[in-house]
């Protein structure tokens, strides 16, 4: 299953047609059609919009095809590795995409807060 198939699966699961997904993601129905029919590769903005509008969709699955369609937890090192490989393959495009940069910044901030909380818990023994 390639990324176009995964986007099609999300559309089916959410009861959306090409135009409906396009509306949510600020794309035309024609552009969505070209992506799901493997004529064009999706840009990060589309993938980001899908994850933003459907937080129950596993971003790792959407991007790499690994894991399950639903669920957002990165369960182990293999998930982190597969996400990293996918990002490296599209690095130049992603680094020029403000939505991707914003996403990474938010994830880094979230992780920083988690580490801070873990440190406080260890320090207090809770």
N, C-alpha and C positions, 0 to 999 in steps of 0.2 A: 504494500500500500504506500503510494507516494503522497507528497504533501497535498496535491490536488484532491486525491481520494479522501484524505483526512478532513479537508475543508468541506468536501461534499458530505462526509459523515456527520460533521457538526451541523450543517444545514438541515440534513434529514432529521437528526435528533431534535433540533430546535424548531422544526416545521417551517423552515425558511426556503424561499426560492432565491435565485440569483439576485433579483432586484432587492429583496428584503435584506439579505446580507450586505449587499452593496450600500443600501441606505444607512445601515448601522455603522458601516466602516468608511463611509464617504467615498465609495467606489461606484462605478456604473455596473449595472447588471451584466453588460457585455464584457467588462474587464474581469468580473468574477467568473463568467463563463469560460473565458480564455484560460484562466488559472486552473479551474477544475477539469478542463479538457486538455490540460498539459501543453498549451500553446505558449503560455507565459509562466514565469516563476513569480510567486507572491513576494511583495515587498514587506519589510518588517512592519510597516504601518498597518497592513491588513491583519497580520498575525497578532499584533499587539491589540488591535481593536477587538478581535475575536476573544482574546483572553480577558480583556477589560469588560466586555459586555456579557461574557459567559464565564464567570470565575470558577464554575464547577468543572470547566474543561481543563485538563492537564496540559499545561504549556509545553512540558517536555515531550509528551506524546504528539502534540500538534507540530512541533518543530522537527522532531527526530523520528517519530513513529514508534518509539520505545515506551513501554509501560502501558497503562490503561487510558482510555479516553477521558474518564472522569477521575477526579482527585488531583490535588495540586501539590501534594507533599513530594519532595525529593527524598526518596526512601533510602538511598545508599550512594556509595561512591560511584557506582556504575552510571547512575542517573546524572550525577555531576559531570562525569567524564563525557557522556554522550552529548550533553548540552554544550560543554566546552568545545568539543570537536565541531559541532554544528556552527557555533559562533565563530570559531577560527576560520572555517571554510568561507564564511560570508563577512569576515572581519571588516574589510574596506567599506563595503556597503553599509554595514551596521554602524560603524563609527561615524559615518556622515549622516546618520538618521537621528534626528533629535528625539524621537519617541523612544528609540532604543537606549540612548544615553540617559534619558529620564528614567526609564525602567531599571537600568543598572544602578543608577544612583539610589532609587527607592529600595531596591533589594539590598544594596550595601548598607544603607541606613537601618533597615529592618534587622539585618544580621548584627550590626553593631549594637543595637538595643538588646537583642537576644543575648549576646556575649556579655554585655554589661549586667543584665539581669542574672545570668548564670554566675558571674563573678561575685555579685552581691549575695546570692544564695549560698555560695561556697564559703564566703567570709562570715556569714551569720550562722552557718550550719543548718539552714532550712532547706 
